[in-house]
Amino acid sequence: MLHWLEIINEQYPAGTPLRDIYMRHCCAVASLATEIAWRRQLPIDSDLISDAAMLHDVGIVRCDAPGIHCHGTHPYICHGYLGADMLRAAGVPEEIARVAETHTGSGLTPEDITLQSLPLPAGRDYMPRTQLERLICYADKFYSKSGTMQRKPFDVVRRSMAAHGDAALARFDQFASEFGRVD
């Protein structure tokens, strides 16, 4: 049985601002993903949704993002693959590690990585392929780890995705079609 709290406790000490931000964000994503799955009657176990949502951002601790109390050495864009590597090293099932690896943006294609000169390891697949991967990726877009941390309106999220190009927006729109509009 996966004990996501043990993994979080190892990386995010209780009583720290980063732990508070991490837990608040991941709990919100877990709640929304579970709500969507229930509403759409998705054939995904609710415990699996919760486990994946609670661990999808575990890699932020290794990134340099002082605004959210992260003081690692890597650019923030790396948190997905860093988290996936951390989860694999901890023996977490691959289906959950893949959620961490693929939740950035609406997924990242090799073309995205090349065009944007992203500092990501080549040869990895950063596109959410399974329904679980797509669900957590989608739910994650509605919550920031900074500011008020309140759920963002659908149109605000959609505009944010459009800023990353037509392909990113098209993928987001596919998620919205699959999982329903979140308001």
Disulfide bonds with the S-S distance in Angstrom:
none
